[in-house]
Amino acid sequence: MPQQAPIGLIGLAVMGENLALNIESKGFPIAVYNRTVEKVDALLAGRAKGRRFIGARTMADFAAALERPRRVILLVKAGPPVDDMIEQVLPHLEAGDIVIDGGNSFFQDTRRRHDALKVRGLHFIGSGVSGGEEGALRGPSLMPGGPRDAYERIRPIWEKIAAQVDDGPCCAYIGPDGAGHFVKMVHNGIEYGDMQLIAESYDVLRRALGLEPPRLAEIFNDWNRGLLSSYLIEITAKIFERKDDMADGWLVDHILDAAGQKGTGKWMSQVALDLGVAIPTVNAAVEARLMSSDKEARVRAHRVLSGPKAGKVSAADARGLVDAVRDALYASKICSYAQGLVMMQAASREYRWGLDLGEIARIWKGGCIIRAQFLDRIKAAYRKRPDLPNLLLDPDFRAWVATAQAPWRRVVRVAQELGIPVPAMSASLAYYDSVRALSLPQNLTQAQRDFFGAHTYLRIDRPGQGPFHTEWVASIAEEKAAAARAATARPAGKPDARRGAKAAPRKRK
């Protein structure tokens, strides 16, 4: 058993335990501590038996078991528990030590903790860890942010424990202070969008075509061999293959349609508003989970609210609909990622992080929940043009979405005609149409704002001039008064061209 370890971990819930086992399996002895010591004892007597683990029963023992500079991973619940654990470990640390938060912390909390520990001579790294329990054990996607020199001290471990793909480990330095946790937040928001788009695609196929789970499994397995190849498509096919061992039929049909959430998708929606970035697909996905959560209210509404008569599509609409749904799903997915990438660009400018979007796409290729084949294409797009303002403007993605427009619009139309809600798919299509629109109706919105709040406006025929303001009520009153004066001043019988008055009577002969 080693006397000291190069790294330690606090928090032995499933994620923490699996990550600790991953680290040790890659050749790094590890010290572990948990608030309830029984978990330490259980790990050492169980999965870690005979391996290079140092179990600490007190925080002082834990700190003494670490080589200097100490590297301490925290894997505890996000929020106040992170602050509480930092306070407990701080008395046992010294200048130069590194604290790594591997949980799903809000990036602004990470920025605050980074600044607070910096004053005390300590380094704080907020590292996104994606891949769930299995990823933590076998290789996650890692998104570390914080001081660059501190990251270099954990880099050999981080790159070794990360998922490995054809072009390297799924780990890269993201940027200063809260950059790593910000990128993890965006990853989770995109994950919300992906899951909702897949759910909507399933709903259309099930309700419009009446397809049963075995046929849906075949379709999703087929999709997983093409452009849509991804972890989420793969597991969706497996879900449809699973029979229910507690009742007749298929398990998916017996699962309550009420989805939970832990908050990271909501954070992305809130932060996007702060940054002034439109992410309608992710917003729709968050709202869809909220709508699903109150099943009783939906049951009551179902009894009294009318809609299209339930039924399958016509034979004409059914023809080729499976392929149309595939294309609509892929096009919507592109829009969802485009929104997340634009949001990361905005945050990079706001916080001076210098995010490398091509590298971020690369490290999402393995280990994480949104790993997918088309991330290679996103990586290539940003390698060719790092300042690409929107993924939809990349020539390859632009061309593909153009070919998908007809089936995409068809699927949304069919869903609406049958009363099948497709909020994320509709939001993606509206996003695409808004991005490509030469003009939007917000000229009227701005006129309204100027009318009731004197918020001013710019003019399309006076570039570089303005802003302008109109006294709308006064102008209308003045126009009416001028019209009245003009009518009074007109000679009798004189036609009024503006009002279409009758012509003057002809003189009698």
VMD Tcl script that draws the C-alpha trace (Angstrom):
set ca {
  {0.00 0.00 0.00}
  {1.46 3.44 -0.96}
  {2.36 5.89 1.81}
  {1.22 8.87 -0.26}
  {-0.81 9.35 -3.44}
  {-0.45 11.92 -6.26}
  {-4.15 12.74 -6.08}
  {-7.11 12.39 -3.71}
  {-10.88 12.36 -4.01}
  {-13.58 13.47 -1.59}
  {-17.11 12.17 -2.12}
  {-17.74 8.46 -2.65}
  {-21.20 8.38 -4.17}
  {-21.40 6.33 -7.38}
  {-19.73 8.94 -9.60}
  {-16.92 9.57 -7.12}
  {-16.29 5.89 -6.49}
  {-16.20 5.11 -10.21}
  {-13.87 8.01 -10.99}
  {-11.52 6.94 -8.19}
  {-11.42 3.40 -9.60}
  {-10.74 4.81 -13.06}
  {-7.82 6.91 -11.78}
  {-6.23 3.98 -9.94}
  {-6.68 1.68 -12.95}
  {-4.66 4.11 -15.08}
  {-1.63 3.80 -12.82}
  {-2.21 6.53 -10.23}
  {-2.54 5.60 -6.52}
  {-5.36 7.57 -4.93}
  {-6.41 8.70 -1.46}
  {-10.14 8.75 -0.72}
  {-12.30 10.36 1.96}
  {-16.03 10.57 2.58}
  {-18.04 12.40 5.20}
  {-19.51 9.07 6.28}
  {-16.49 6.88 6.92}
  {-18.50 3.68 6.33}
  {-18.35 4.35 2.58}
  {-14.56 4.46 2.71}
  {-14.47 1.15 4.56}
  {-16.94 -0.44 2.16}
  {-14.94 0.64 -0.89}
  {-11.64 -0.63 0.52}
  {-13.20 -3.95 1.47}
  {-15.03 -4.26 -1.84}
  {-14.23 -2.92 -5.30}
  {-10.91 -1.36 -4.23}
  {-9.62 -4.38 -2.32}
  {-5.97 -5.12 -3.19}
  {-5.65 -1.94 -5.24}
  {-3.56 1.17 -4.60}
  {-6.04 3.06 -2.46}
  {-5.38 5.00 0.73}
  {-8.51 5.26 2.84}
  {-8.64 8.30 5.14}
  {-10.88 8.43 8.19}
  {-10.32 12.14 8.91}
  {-9.65 15.19 6.77}
  {-6.22 15.57 8.39}
  {-5.34 11.97 7.45}
  {-6.56 12.63 3.91}
  {-4.36 15.72 3.49}
  {-1.35 13.90 4.97}
  {-1.80 11.09 2.43}
  {-1.28 13.42 -0.55}
  {1.96 14.33 -2.29}
  {2.69 18.06 -2.54}
  {1.42 20.11 -4.19}
  {-1.81 18.41 -3.17}
  {-4.40 17.65 -5.83}
  {-7.88 17.28 -4.32}
  {-10.96 16.29 -6.34}
  {-14.38 17.17 -4.93}
  {-17.30 15.10 -6.20}
  {-20.17 16.27 -4.05}
  {-23.60 17.70 -4.83}
  {-23.50 21.09 -6.56}
  {-24.33 24.24 -4.61}
  {-23.74 24.83 -0.87}
  {-22.29 21.32 -0.29}
  {-19.29 22.30 -2.46}
  {-18.69 25.44 -0.39}
  {-19.08 23.44 2.82}
  {-16.53 20.86 1.72}
  {-14.06 23.53 0.62}
  {-14.31 25.09 4.09}
  {-13.62 21.70 5.69}
  {-10.56 20.94 3.57}
  {-9.05 24.46 3.53}
  {-7.36 24.30 6.99}
  {-5.40 21.27 5.78}
  {-4.12 22.84 2.54}
  {-1.27 25.22 1.81}
  {-0.28 27.64 -0.94}
  {0.14 25.96 -4.31}
  {-2.33 23.14 -3.65}
  {-5.04 22.45 -6.23}
  {-8.75 21.92 -5.57}
  {-10.76 20.40 -8.43}
  {-14.56 20.52 -8.48}
  {-15.71 17.66 -10.71}
  {-19.43 18.13 -10.08}
  {-22.12 19.92 -12.09}
  {-21.54 23.31 -10.49}
  {-22.94 26.55 -11.89}
  {-20.12 28.34 -13.68}
  {-20.62 31.62 -11.79}
  {-20.15 29.72 -8.51}
  {-16.94 28.31 -9.96}
  {-15.71 31.79 -10.88}
  {-16.45 32.98 -7.33}
  {-14.63 30.02 -5.74}
  {-11.70 30.46 -8.10}
  {-11.26 34.10 -7.00}
  {-11.70 33.30 -3.30}
  {-9.08 30.53 -3.29}
  {-6.66 32.55 -5.41}
  {-6.45 35.14 -2.62}
  {-5.28 32.32 -0.32}
  {-2.64 31.12 -2.78}
  {-4.64 28.05 -3.83}
  {-5.62 26.97 -7.34}
  {-9.22 26.10 -8.17}
  {-10.22 24.07 -11.22}
  {-13.83 23.56 -12.26}
  {-13.89 20.49 -14.47}
  {-16.91 19.25 -16.35}
  {-17.14 15.46 -16.21}
  {-19.58 13.96 -18.70}
  {-20.52 10.36 -19.33}
  {-22.50 9.39 -16.28}
  {-21.52 6.55 -14.00}
  {-20.19 4.39 -16.83}
  {-18.13 7.24 -18.25}
  {-16.61 8.03 -14.87}
  {-15.41 4.42 -14.63}
  {-14.31 3.74 -18.20}
  {-13.43 7.16 -19.54}
  {-15.44 10.40 -19.46}
  {-15.22 13.57 -21.51}
  {-13.39 16.10 -19.32}
  {-13.73 19.89 -19.58}
  {-11.30 21.54 -17.12}
  {-11.21 25.29 -16.59}
  {-9.09 27.39 -14.25}
  {-5.45 28.47 -14.02}
  {-3.50 27.06 -16.96}
  {-0.43 26.20 -14.88}
  {-2.59 24.32 -12.36}
  {-4.18 22.33 -15.18}
  {-0.73 21.33 -16.43}
  {-0.13 19.69 -13.02}
  {-3.19 17.46 -13.38}
  {-2.97 17.05 -17.15}
  {-1.15 13.66 -17.17}
  {-3.88 12.18 -14.97}
  {-6.79 13.89 -16.74}
  {-5.67 12.86 -20.23}
  {-5.07 9.28 -19.10}
  {-8.48 8.78 -17.45}
  {-10.47 10.47 -20.24}
  {-12.18 8.60 -23.06}
  {-9.81 7.98 -25.96}
  {-10.83 8.57 -29.59}
  {-9.01 8.47 -32.92}
  {-7.50 11.94 -32.49}
  {-6.57 11.83 -28.82}
  {-8.01 11.93 -25.31}
  {-11.42 13.54 -24.81}
  {-9.90 16.17 -22.58}
  {-8.56 19.65 -23.25}
  {-7.89 22.84 -21.32}
  {-11.03 24.92 -21.84}
  {-10.12 28.33 -20.41}
  {-9.82 30.45 -17.24}
  {-11.97 30.40 -14.08}
  {-15.48 29.06 -14.86}
  {-14.96 28.18 -18.53}
  {-14.94 24.42 -17.96}
  {-18.21 24.36 -16.07}
  {-19.78 26.76 -18.57}
  {-18.96 24.40 -21.45}
  {-20.32 21.47 -19.41}
  {-23.54 23.44 -18.87}
  {-23.87 23.98 -22.63}
  {-23.14 20.30 -23.21}
  {-26.01 19.41 -20.88}
  {-28.36 21.88 -22.55}
  {-27.59 20.41 -25.97}
  {-28.22 17.00 -24.40}
  {-31.70 18.22 -23.37}
  {-32.32 19.32 -26.97}
  {-31.09 16.03 -28.44}
  {-33.26 13.96 -26.12}
  {-36.37 16.03 -26.80}
  {-35.87 15.88 -30.59}
  {-35.50 12.10 -30.40}
  {-38.62 11.86 -28.23}
  {-40.61 13.95 -30.72}
  {-39.39 11.81 -33.62}
  {-40.52 8.70 -31.74}
  {-43.90 10.29 -31.01}
  {-44.53 11.11 -34.68}
  {-43.55 7.61 -35.82}
  {-45.63 5.95 -33.10}
  {-48.77 8.05 -33.42}
  {-48.77 8.97 -37.10}
  {-47.73 5.56 -38.41}
  {-48.77 3.34 -35.50}
  {-45.33 1.71 -35.27}
  {-44.69 -0.70 -32.40}
  {-41.42 -0.76 -30.38}
  {-39.83 -3.69 -32.31}
  {-40.21 -1.76 -35.58}
  {-39.00 1.44 -33.91}
  {-35.91 -0.45 -32.69}
  {-35.17 -1.48 -36.28}
  {-35.51 2.11 -37.48}
  {-33.27 3.56 -34.77}
  {-30.66 0.84 -35.27}
  {-30.66 1.72 -38.97}
  {-30.32 5.43 -38.18}
  {-27.40 4.63 -35.88}
  {-25.49 3.30 -38.90}
  {-25.78 6.62 -40.75}
  {-25.62 10.38 -40.18}
  {-27.44 10.12 -36.85}
  {-24.92 7.66 -35.38}
  {-24.65 8.61 -31.71}
  {-24.86 7.31 -28.16}
  {-28.40 8.60 -27.66}
  {-29.71 6.99 -30.86}
  {-27.97 3.74 -29.89}
  {-29.52 3.56 -26.43}
  {-32.93 4.57 -27.81}
  {-32.90 1.48 -30.04}
  {-32.00 -0.66 -27.01}
  {-34.87 0.84 -25.01}
  {-37.36 -0.14 -27.73}
  {-36.00 -3.72 -27.69}
  {-36.64 -4.19 -23.97}
  {-39.69 -6.26 -23.00}
  {-41.40 -5.53 -19.70}
  {-40.68 -8.14 -17.02}
  {-43.51 -6.84 -14.79}
  {-46.32 -6.77 -17.37}
  {-47.16 -7.79 -20.91}
  {-45.68 -5.81 -23.78}
  {-42.78 -3.41 -23.99}
  {-41.22 -1.57 -21.08}
  {-41.23 1.87 -22.77}
  {-45.05 1.71 -22.94}
  {-45.32 1.34 -19.15}
  {-43.05 4.25 -18.17}
  {-44.83 7.36 -16.89}
  {-44.46 10.25 -19.34}
  {-43.13 12.74 -16.76}
  {-39.47 13.70 -17.18}
  {-37.28 15.06 -14.40}
  {-34.34 17.46 -14.59}
  {-31.43 18.49 -12.39}
  {-31.23 22.12 -13.49}
  {-28.34 22.40 -15.96}
  {-30.70 22.80 -18.94}
  {-32.56 25.53 -17.05}
  {-29.25 27.24 -16.30}
  {-28.42 27.33 -20.00}
  {-31.77 28.97 -20.79}
  {-31.26 31.57 -18.06}
  {-27.67 32.36 -19.04}
  {-28.58 32.59 -22.73}
  {-31.03 35.37 -21.85}
  {-28.28 37.15 -19.88}
  {-25.94 36.90 -22.88}
  {-28.62 37.90 -25.37}
  {-28.40 34.65 -27.35}
  {-31.36 32.76 -28.85}
  {-31.46 29.04 -28.02}
  {-35.08 28.14 -28.85}
  {-34.48 24.38 -29.22}
  {-32.99 23.99 -25.74}
  {-35.66 26.29 -24.27}
  {-38.35 24.13 -25.88}
  {-36.75 21.00 -24.45}
  {-36.67 22.45 -20.94}
  {-40.29 23.58 -21.26}
  {-41.33 20.17 -22.61}
  {-40.01 18.51 -19.45}
  {-41.89 21.05 -17.36}
  {-45.09 20.40 -19.33}
  {-44.66 16.66 -18.87}
  {-44.15 16.87 -15.12}
  {-47.78 17.63 -14.22}
  {-49.47 14.50 -15.52}
  {-52.68 15.04 -13.53}
  {-53.24 18.47 -15.07}
  {-52.77 17.05 -18.57}
  {-55.24 14.24 -17.87}
  {-57.86 16.79 -16.74}
  {-57.21 18.98 -19.78}
  {-57.39 15.99 -22.13}
  {-60.99 15.40 -21.07}
  {-62.19 18.87 -22.05}
  {-59.86 20.39 -24.66}
  {-60.54 19.51 -28.28}
  {-58.10 19.03 -31.13}
  {-57.64 17.07 -34.34}
  {-59.31 13.67 -34.31}
  {-56.79 11.04 -33.26}
  {-55.69 8.82 -36.11}
  {-52.92 7.85 -38.45}
  {-51.77 9.81 -41.48}
  {-53.21 9.22 -44.90}
  {-51.56 6.71 -47.20}
  {-50.04 9.59 -49.18}
  {-48.55 11.22 -46.07}
  {-47.33 7.88 -44.72}
  {-45.23 7.22 -47.80}
  {-41.58 8.01 -46.98}
  {-42.43 9.50 -43.59}
  {-39.81 7.44 -41.74}
  {-37.04 8.90 -43.90}
  {-38.57 12.36 -43.57}
  {-38.49 12.09 -39.77}
  {-34.84 11.02 -39.95}
  {-33.96 14.09 -42.03}
  {-36.02 16.39 -39.81}
  {-34.29 15.03 -36.72}
  {-30.83 15.57 -38.17}
  {-31.61 19.09 -39.42}
  {-33.13 20.03 -36.05}
  {-30.09 18.58 -34.28}
  {-27.77 20.76 -36.38}
  {-29.76 23.84 -35.33}
  {-29.58 22.80 -31.67}
  {-25.79 22.49 -31.77}
  {-25.54 25.73 -33.73}
  {-27.34 27.53 -30.90}
  {-25.01 26.07 -28.26}
  {-21.92 27.01 -30.25}
  {-23.13 30.59 -30.75}
  {-23.75 30.79 -27.01}
  {-20.19 29.63 -26.26}
  {-18.85 32.27 -28.65}
  {-20.83 34.95 -26.83}
  {-19.57 33.80 -23.42}
  {-16.01 33.62 -24.71}
  {-16.22 37.28 -25.74}
  {-17.97 38.32 -22.52}
  {-15.48 36.63 -20.17}
  {-12.38 36.69 -22.41}
  {-12.01 32.91 -22.28}
  {-10.66 32.26 -25.78}
  {-12.77 29.11 -26.27}
  {-11.67 26.80 -29.10}
  {-14.96 25.48 -30.48}
  {-13.28 22.96 -32.77}
  {-11.41 21.44 -29.84}
  {-14.56 21.39 -27.70}
  {-16.37 19.47 -30.46}
  {-13.42 17.05 -30.59}
  {-13.49 16.21 -26.87}
  {-17.24 15.56 -27.09}
  {-16.62 12.74 -29.58}
  {-16.19 10.16 -26.83}
  {-17.17 9.55 -23.23}
  {-19.98 12.09 -23.02}
  {-23.72 11.68 -23.45}
  {-23.93 13.70 -26.68}
  {-21.08 11.87 -28.40}
  {-21.98 11.53 -32.04}
  {-20.44 10.93 -35.43}
  {-21.25 14.39 -36.73}
  {-19.07 16.08 -34.10}
  {-16.18 15.28 -36.46}
  {-17.89 17.51 -39.01}
  {-18.33 20.28 -36.47}
  {-14.66 20.01 -35.50}
  {-13.70 20.28 -39.18}
  {-15.97 23.30 -39.71}
  {-14.30 25.26 -36.89}
  {-10.83 24.11 -37.88}
  {-11.44 25.60 -41.33}
  {-12.92 28.80 -39.91}
  {-12.43 29.40 -36.16}
  {-14.56 32.57 -36.31}
  {-17.50 30.86 -38.03}
  {-20.46 32.93 -36.74}
  {-23.01 30.12 -37.04}
  {-22.69 26.42 -37.84}
  {-25.49 26.83 -40.41}
  {-23.14 29.01 -42.48}
  {-20.56 26.27 -42.91}
  {-20.79 25.18 -46.59}
  {-21.22 21.48 -45.78}
  {-23.89 21.96 -43.12}
  {-25.61 24.65 -45.19}
  {-25.87 22.32 -48.18}
  {-27.18 19.43 -46.13}
  {-29.87 21.45 -44.35}
  {-30.98 22.86 -47.69}
  {-31.69 19.33 -48.97}
  {-33.54 18.46 -45.74}
  {-35.90 21.42 -45.80}
  {-38.78 19.75 -47.62}
  {-38.99 16.63 -45.40}
  {-38.35 18.75 -42.30}
  {-41.28 21.04 -43.07}
  {-43.39 18.05 -44.01}
  {-42.86 16.36 -40.64}
  {-43.74 19.53 -38.72}
  {-46.87 19.98 -40.89}
  {-48.01 16.37 -40.39}
  {-47.45 16.63 -36.63}
  {-49.46 19.84 -36.39}
  {-52.31 18.44 -38.48}
  {-52.53 15.41 -36.17}
  {-52.16 17.46 -32.98}
  {-48.81 15.87 -32.08}
  {-46.67 18.42 -30.16}
  {-43.19 18.87 -31.63}
  {-41.97 21.96 -29.76}
  {-38.22 21.41 -30.21}
  {-38.44 20.41 -33.86}
  {-40.70 23.41 -34.58}
  {-38.34 25.68 -32.64}
  {-35.36 24.43 -34.66}
  {-37.19 25.10 -37.92}
  {-38.23 28.58 -36.74}
  {-34.61 29.23 -35.73}
  {-33.42 28.26 -39.21}
  {-36.03 30.48 -40.86}
  {-35.13 33.38 -38.56}
  {-31.40 33.05 -39.21}
  {-31.94 33.09 -42.99}
  {-34.62 35.82 -43.00}
  {-33.72 39.04 -44.83}
  {-36.24 40.87 -42.68}
  {-38.15 40.06 -39.50}
  {-41.32 41.75 -38.17}
  {-39.47 43.40 -35.30}
  {-39.61 46.69 -37.22}
  {-43.20 46.81 -35.93}
  {-42.05 45.75 -32.47}
  {-39.54 48.60 -32.39}
  {-42.20 51.06 -33.58}
  {-44.46 49.91 -30.75}
  {-41.61 50.33 -28.24}
  {-40.99 53.85 -29.53}
  {-44.73 54.62 -29.42}
  {-45.30 53.69 -25.76}
  {-41.81 54.14 -24.31}
  {-39.81 56.48 -26.58}
  {-37.21 53.72 -27.04}
  {-36.20 55.13 -30.47}
  {-35.45 53.23 -33.66}
  {-33.00 53.13 -36.55}
  {-33.96 53.57 -40.20}
  {-33.05 51.31 -43.10}
  {-32.74 54.33 -45.41}
  {-30.45 56.31 -43.05}
  {-27.56 53.95 -42.25}
  {-25.16 55.34 -39.68}
  {-27.69 57.97 -38.59}
  {-30.02 58.06 -35.65}
  {-31.42 56.87 -33.39}
  {-34.76 58.41 -34.34}
  {-37.88 59.06 -32.32}
  {-41.39 59.93 -33.41}
  {-44.04 61.70 -31.34}
  {-46.64 59.23 -32.52}
  {-49.75 60.61 -30.77}
  {-48.93 64.22 -31.56}
  {-48.21 63.34 -35.19}
  {-51.55 61.58 -35.58}
  {-53.40 64.50 -33.98}
  {-51.55 67.00 -36.18}
  {-52.38 65.01 -39.29}
  {-56.08 65.00 -38.36}
  {-56.02 68.74 -37.64}
  {-54.26 69.43 -40.94}
  {-56.83 67.34 -42.79}
  {-59.65 69.28 -41.12}
  {-58.08 72.62 -42.02}
  {-57.60 71.49 -45.58}
  {-61.23 70.40 -45.85}
  {-62.42 73.76 -44.47}
  {-60.20 75.76 -46.81}
  {-61.28 73.90 -49.99}
  {-63.66 75.76 -52.33}
  {-67.14 74.24 -52.47}
  {-67.34 71.39 -54.93}
  {-63.52 71.06 -55.18}
  {-62.66 67.33 -55.27}
  {-60.54 65.96 -52.43}
  {-58.05 63.57 -54.02}
  {-56.98 62.19 -50.67}
  {-60.48 61.35 -49.47}
  {-61.90 60.32 -52.82}
  {-64.60 63.09 -52.73}
  {-67.14 63.27 -55.51}
  {-66.32 65.40 -58.52}
  {-67.77 68.91 -58.65}
  {-71.24 69.05 -60.28}
  {-71.30 69.94 -63.95}
  {-72.67 73.34 -64.92}
  {-76.03 73.31 -66.56}
  {-76.11 74.31 -70.16}
}
mol new
graphics top color blue
foreach p $ca { graphics top sphere $p radius 0.5 }
foreach p [lrange $ca 0 end-1] q [lrange $ca 1 end] { graphics top cylinder $p $q radius 0.2 }
display resetview
